[in-house]
Amino acid sequence: MENSKLKAFIPHLYLVWSDDLLNQKEVVTLQEFIVSQQWLTAEEKKLLLS
């Protein structure tokens, strides 16, 4: 992850993945959170969602 802005998401992603099993609601919540971040470009959002 070269983009330093995206590195801010590492703790959030770790917390989500440390749960080991995401249910559909958790996945949707994470997606909505990423999409709502106006300081991210469309390409950065796409990368995070992938």
Secondary structure, 3 states (H helix, E strand, C coil): CCCCCHHHHHHHHHHHHHCCCCCHHHHHHHHHHHHCCCCCCHHHHHHHHC
